[in-house]
Amino acid sequence: MSVGRQFKRMRPEDRDVFELVTPDLRIFGWFPAYNKFIAVKGDFMDRTHGHNLYPGYRDLVVKERDAIDLDPPKWTPGATEYDVISF
């Protein structure tokens, strides 16, 4: 894997959910801290894309994040890819 535009912030952006993009996979999660990614759900690109599963996976990440007992803040609100990943 190469570093770069592989992590994409999902819309709506105020949910602060990120998608890790590889040629074949999509992995959804969030960044609780710099260079730390918590993956919640992964699926094949063709299935995710073909069945429009993005909204459901985004909502699942938010639900799981809310359920985990982490010290606040659980994530970096409003962060872009460049705020949470060292390039």
Secondary structure, DSSP 8 states (H G I E B T S, - for coil): --SSTTEEE-SSGGG--EEEE-SSEEEEEEEEETTEEEEEEEEEHHHHHHTT-HHHHHHHHHHHHHHS---S-SS-TT--HHHHS--
